[in-house]
Amino acid sequence: MKNKKINFSKIVILSSVLIISFCARKTEHLPKDKILAQIGDKIITASDFKRRAEYTIRPQYCNRDNYIHRKIVLNSLIAEKLLALETGEDNELTSTEQFQDYLKGRREQSMRQWLFYKDYYDKVVLDTSEIRKKYKLAGREYNIEYVSLKDSAIAQEIQNQLNNGSGFDEVFSGLEDIPQRKVKWESPEHKTVHNALYSEELQKGQVIGPLRIEKDYYMIMRIAGWSDFRFITDDDVRTRINDVREKMKMETALANYTVFVKDLMKGKRIEFNRETFKKLVNIIGQLYLASSKDKENEFNKRFWNKESDEVILDAVGSEIDEIADETLLEIDGEIWTVSRFRKELNIHPLLFRKKRMKKREFAEQFKFAIADLIRDKYIAQEAEKRGYDKTPVVESNVQMWQDFLLALYGRNNYLESIGKMSNFYEKHLKVIEEDLNPYIVNLQKKYQNEIEINTELFEKIQLTNIDMVVLQKNVPFPVIVPNFPLVTTHDRLDYGRKMSFEN
């Protein structure tokens, strides 16, 4: 039997590094005046309040930005914490492997993000002259002509023709039409294209490239012209400077982070068991690559979380069970069976670099996805060595998801106990008003002495009226915050006590 080896030094270069979306910049130590409410040992910050209200869809009874709706939002988040307290951390849910693995996965993702933010993003020092240079170019909106090339040999031949004096029009004279598009500083372009356009002064008619965008994909551009938008107000100028600084800082941090990951994975190789890998590819690929709409819908139901790119293998059932004990791969002398791989997916759902692919590409992309999972596992281990598993930011994020799950479990158990679970699915608002509201009031009374609310801070908070769900890209758990808790419609803060700031 011949096994296939993958050199990680190549894998890391191909991998997309984490794009961090710490939507509110957090510090390691949280001042008490940033805490909106405290319920026992659980806290809700002003940032938590806004994110839980704005990064997911709120129910109609509290989806506006008025005082009554904001109070319902706060009461709902406090009620979630009360339900979590009442449920406790020793129950049938918390004892399940799936629950523990999920929270471990959330923790490891937060650890990786904090490592990036603390050790790379936060340590970037920018050159002021470079900021000014980029700022001058950031107002340009280019009109570019471009040709995409999918063969390195053709790209090299075109490069040779250009070097030998042939012009853009001459080289591409055989094309009936050359596409054009406009590109702004803030356009979501590949970084190679963005850097080519916004690093130096360019002239009309200037030819750029061929640029290597990715393996077997090149682009050559010609500047057809540009318009230069200049701001007039001081606020607009400051906004652009901040945008330029942020983009430069992120690019520098990502470049340094990529070097760190390459060094971390240097010398590590994955050796796949060819036969087992082939079986796994056949099991997963036959559904992933299904072409008909019915098969696509079935695949989505069985494999994918509808809000994300998370691959879930639990649904394949007996097909996976039959090969569970077979060796899938070896990394650093450690054997991974299919069963071990399946468990790792509970902690780190699999992400494919290419969302759409041909059948012949699937095995390679599946292999890359496994390599990315293993890479992230090593990064999480390094983050733990640095003590980032215990940082308040990480603990707070894990606590948010744990409390959400405990509250959901507690709410559903209560509704089951009074025979209203099926009613809740049919008419949740009626059940909330008739059954959950009184239950939450009883919990407010029970934990009366453990609830503190920062009313002064609450008065200053405003919310958007726009419904949206905010996701992160290129991470195993893309949903940033849990669903809004459907537990109460109370609009009065007539419980607990006003938060004290005395030491």
N, C-alpha and C positions, 0 to 999 in steps of 0.2 A: 504494500500500500504506500503510495506517495502522498505526502502531506504538503500543504501550501504554506509558505512562510510570508509574513508581512513585516517589513522593516518600519518601525515606528518613526524613524527620522523622516521618512517620506509621508507617512500618514499625517503627521502633525501639520506639515506644510499645506496639505490639501484640506485640512479640517477648517471649518469656520469656527473661530474662537468665540467665546461668550460675548454677546452684546448685552451689556449691563443695563438694566432698567430699574435702578433704585429711584423710583419716581419722585421721592422726596429725599433730599440729602439728609442722612441721619448721622448723629454723632454717637460715640461709644457710650456716653453717659447722658441720660435723659434728665433735664431739669424738671423739677416738679411743676413749674408753671406751664409746661408743654403738655401735661397730663389733663385730659378733659374729664375723665371719670376713673375712679378706682373702685373695684368690687372685690373685696377680700384681697388676695394677692394678685389679682388680674387688673390690667390697666387698659384704658382706651385713650390714645393720644389724639390731638387735633388732626394730625396727619392720618391716623387710622380712620377717624370719622369721615374725612373727605374722601379717602380712597375707597372705603367700603360703600360710600354713598354714590360716588361718581364713576368708579371703575367697573361697575356692574349695573344691571338694570334694576331700578327701584320699582316697587309696586305702585299702582296709580294713586293709592291713598297717601303716598308721601313722596311723590316724584317732582314736586315743585320747590322753588326756593322761597318759602315763606316761613314765618316763625312756627306755625303749627306743624307744618311738615317736617321742619328740622327737629322739633321735639319728638315727633314720632320716630324719626331716624335714630335719635339718641336713645330713646326708650327701647327700640328694637335691639340695638347693639348691647345695651346694658342687660336686656332680657336674655340675650344669647349667653352672656357671661354667667348670669344667674342659673340658667339651665345647665351650663357646663359644671358649675359648682354643685348643683343638686345631683347631677348624674354621677359625679366623682370620677376618679381615674382608675378605679378598680372594678371593672365590670366585664361583661361578655365581649363588648366591642374592643376594648383596649387589650384584651388577651389574644386577639386574633393576629396572626402573622401578617395579614394584609394591611391592617391598621398600622402596625409597628413599622413595616417596610415603607409604607407611604410617607409617614412622618420622617423616617430616616432619609428618604429621598428628598423631601422638602428641606430638611436640615442641610444635607450635603450640597444642594443647589445654592442655598443661601451662603454657605461657607465659601463656595467657589466665587460667588459674586462679591462677597466681602473681601476675599483675598485680592481680587482684581482691583476693587475700589481703594482699599487701604494701602496696598503695597505697590500699585502701579498708577492708577488714575490720580490718587491724592498726592503723589510725589512728583508729578510732572511739573517742571518749571519751564515756561515758554519764553522765547526770545522776543522782546518787545518789538524789535525791528521787523521780525518775521510776521508778527500780528499785524503791524501796519501795512506790510507788503500784501498780505492776504486780504486785508480789509479793502485795499484799493481795487483788487480784482474781483471781490465778492459781489460787486454791483453789476457785473457783466452778465448779460444773457446772450449766450452764443447761439448762432444758427449754424449747425454743422451738417456737412454731407459725409456720409459714412458707408463703408462697405464691410460686411462681416465675412470672415474667412474661417473655414472649418478644417483646414489642413495646414500643418506646419510647413510642408514643402512648398505649397503655393505661397504662403506668407513670406518665406525666404526668397522665393523667386521675385515677388513683387518688391521686396526690399532691395534686391540686387538691381532691378530695373530703375527704381527711384535713385539709388546711389550712382547709377551710370548716366543720369541726366534726363530720364524720361519723366514727363509730367503726369499729374494725376489724371487729367482727361485722356492722355494717350494710353496710360496703363489700363484704364477701365473703359476704353472706347467701345468695347464689345457689349457693354451693358446698356439696355434700352433706357433704364431709369435708375438714377442713384438716389436712394432715400435721404431725406433731410429731417432734422428735428431740432427743437430748441432745448438748450440746457442751461439751467440756473445753478447758482451756488448750492441752493437747498434741494436740488433735484436728487432723487434716489439713484444716482449713478454708481457703477462699480468704482471702487476707490482708484483703480488704475486710470480710468477715464477722467475722473474728477481731478486727480493730481496732474494729469497731462494738460488740462484746461486751465487750472487755477494755481499753478506754481510760478509761472513766468508770463511776462507780457507776450501775447501772440498777435500776429499780423493777419489781415485778411488774405486769404489764399494760401496760408501756411498749411503744409501737410504734416500730420502727426501719425506716427506708427510705421508699420503695423505694431499694435500693442497686444501683448499676450494677456487675455482676460482670464482664461483658464485653459486646462488641457484641451488641445485641438479646437480652440476658439480664439480667434484674433480679430482685431478691428483696426481699420485705417480711417482717419478722419481728415477732412479739409475744412478750414474755417471759412464759411461763406459770408460771415459778417457777425456783428454783434451790436447790441444796444447797451448803454451804460446808464443804470438808474442811480441817481444820486439823491440821498435823503436831505431833507431840509431841516427838520426839527431835531433837537438834541436827543429826545427820547428815541427816535428812529435810529440815530447814529449809535447810541449806546446799545440798542437792541442788536444791531448788526455786529458791533464789536464783540458783544457777548456771544453771539452765534458763531462768529469766526473763532473766538478763543475756545469755545466748547468743542467745536469740531476738531481743531488742532490738538487740543488736549486729549480727546478721545483717540484720535489716530496715533498719537505718540504712545499713549498708554497701551493700546492694542498691539503696537509693534513690539514694545518691551515685554508685554505679557506673552506674546507668541514666542519670543526668544526663551523666556522662562519655561514654557511648556515643552519646547524642543529639547532643552537641556534636561528637563525632568524625565522625558521619555527616551533619551538617547541610549542606544544599545538594547532597548527592549524590543522583543520580537514576539509576534503571535504565530503559533504554528497550528493551523486548522487540520482537523481530521477530515480528509477529503470526502469520505463516504458519508459520515454523519452530517457534514455541512451540506452536502448535496441533498440528503433527505429533508433537512430543515428548509432549504431553499424551495424544494418542491411543495412542501406543506404550506408555507407562507406565500410563496410566489403565485400559486394557482388562484388564490383569492385576491391578492394585491393587484395582480395584473388583469383581473377579469374585465372584459370589455363592455358587456351589456349593462344597461342601466340597472336592471334588477340585481345582477351580481354585484354591481358597484354599491348599491344600497345595502345589500346583505353584508358586504364586506365592512361598510361603515358601521353598521349595527354591531358587528361581531368584533371588529378589531380597533376601531378608532373612537376616541373620545370626541364628541361632535364639536367641542370648542377648541380642539388642539390637534397636534400631530402625534399624539401619544399612541404607540402601538401596544396593544394588549393581547398577549398570547393565551390567556386563560381560556378563551373561547374555543380553541382548536381541539380541546378535549383529548379523546383517545389517540388521535394521530401523534400528538406530542408524547403522551404517556408511554406509547410503545417504544420510544427511543430515549426515554428520560435518563436512563443510566449509561447511555453511550457517551464516550468522550467527544466533546465538540472542539475543544482547543486547549492549548497549553501556553501559558504566559509566565515568564520568569520561573519556570520549574513548577508552576501550580497548574493542576488539571481542572478544567471546567467541564463538567458533564452538561448535558442538555437541561437537566433538572436545576443545576446551579445557575445556568444562564437564565432560565425562566424566573428564578427568584431574583436575580439581579435586575430583571426588567420591572419588577414591582418597585424597586428602589430607583431605577433610572429607565423610564420608558424609552424605547428605541426611537431614534430620529434618523430619517433618511435625508441625505444631503440634497438629493434630487427628488422632488415630489412627483414628477411625471417622468417616466422612463420607459424604454423599450424592453421587451422580454429578455433580450440578450444582455441588457445592462443590469438586471436585477441582482444577480449573484454578486457582482462586484460592489454594487451599492449597499447590499446587505452586509457584506464584509466590512465596508467602510463604517457603516453604522455601528457594528459591534466594536470596531476599533475605537470609535469615538466614545462609546460607553466606557470602555476600559481606560481610555485616556482620562475621562472625567473622574473615574474612580481614584486614579493616582493623584489627581489634583486635589480631590477632597481629602485624601490621606495627608497630603502636604499641608492643607489648610488646618487640619486637626493638629498636626505637629506644632503649628504656630499658635495654637490655642483659640482658633477662630470658631470652634464649635461652641464655645462658652460666651461669645460676645453678646451684649444685649440686643443688637440688631438681629442676629441669628435666632436667639432665644425668643424674641418677640414675634418673629415671623412664624416660627414653629408653633408657638402658643396660639397664635391667631387661627391656624388651621386645625390644631387640636381642639380648641374651644368650639369652633364651628362644627366639627364632627361630633363632639360630645353633646352639644346642644341639639343637633339634629337627631341624634340617637335618643336623647332624653325626651324631646318633643314628641317623636313618633311613638315611643313607648307609652307616654301618657295618653296620647290619642287612641292607641290600641287598647289601653286599659279601660277606656270609657266607651269603646266601640265606635269611635269617630274617624278612624284612619281613612276609610273609603270615602266618607263624606268630605274629608279635607281635600282629597284629590279632585273631587267633583266641584265643590264650592268652598274654596279655602277661606275666602273672606268671611263667610257666614260662620264657619267653625272658629276662626280667630276671634270674632266678636262675641260669640256665645260661649265658647269653651276655653280658648287660650287666654283671652284677656283676664278672666277671673283667676285662672291658674297663675299667671304672671304677677297679678296683684298680691296673691298669697306669698309668692316667692319674694316680692319686694318687702313685704312685712317680715318675713322670716329672716331675711338678711339685712334688715333696716340699718343696723349699726355697722355694717361693713361696706356701705355704699357712700361714696363721696363724689360730688359733682362740682366741677369748676365752672360756675355759672357765668362768671365774667368772661372767661375764654369762649364759652359757648355763644355768648351774645355777639361775638366778633366774626363768627364763621358764616360764610356764604357758600351756597352750592349751585352748581349748574343745573339747568332744566333739561339738558340734552341726554337722551338715553344712549348708553354705549357700554361695550364690554372691551376692556383693555387687555391685550395679550402681549407677552414678550416673544421675541423670535429666537430661534436657535437654542432653546433650553428644553430639557425634558418635561418640565411643568410650566407651560406658558401662561396659564391663568394666574393673574397676579393676586387677586383677592377672592375669597369665597363668595358664593351667591348671597344676595341680601337675605337676612333672616326673616322669614314669614312667621312671626310669633305674636305680635301685638299691634293694635291700632291706637293705643293710648296716646293722648297728646298733652298730658300734664306731667310736670316734674314735681310731684307732690309726695316724694318719698326720699329717703336718704338724708344727707346733710351737706351743707355747703363746704367745699374743700378748704381746709386750713393750710396756710403756708408757714406756720410757726415751726421752728426746729424742735 
